[in-house]
Amino acid sequence: MLESLLNIDESLFQFINQSMSSSFLDSVMVPIRHPLFWIPLYLFLVLFISMNFVKRKWLIFAAIACTILLSDTTSSKIIKESFQRTRPCHIEYLEPISLVPCGHGYSFTSSHACNHFAIGTFFFLLFTFTKWRFGFLVWAGLISIAQVYVGQHYPLDIIFGAIV
């Protein structure tokens, strides 16, 4: 059963990474996964929190830092080291299209997915007063699927990273 699941994962990877490949998506997906692309959003969030949560802003910033530390440590140091799954961009028979340099670490779970869904969920829960809070989950999802598109992760890496 595990082998069947991994075969489906590889097939889905090839569909996203190869069959969906286009110059338009290349120009969108590569920058989406880069942290510098999101600096305007991060600056907006810092200002928004500073102005609207005046008394609790440092508590919120500390909680964000703890969220990132916990999610990244769980994904990168515990889960990846336990499973040691090779990244798809290192698997020749998959013929991956690598749009960015192939990462040196392991694949399962995606730290991008884990960290962004942790932060996205944090903001989703923090901003209960607006319907725009769903945008944080969409944001995390876009960054995560971009990891598959550029050849860094399998879909299951993303799914389990989001769950973690």
Secondary structure, 3 states (H helix, E strand, C coil): CHHHHHHHHHHHHHHHHHHCCCHHHHHHHHHHCCHHHHHHHHHHHHHHHHHHCCCCHHHHHHHHHHHHHHHHHHHHHHHHHHHCCCCHHHCHHHCCCCCCCCCCCCCCCCHHHHHHHHHHHHHHHHCCCCHHHHHHHHHHHHHHHHHHHCCCCCHHHHHHHHHC
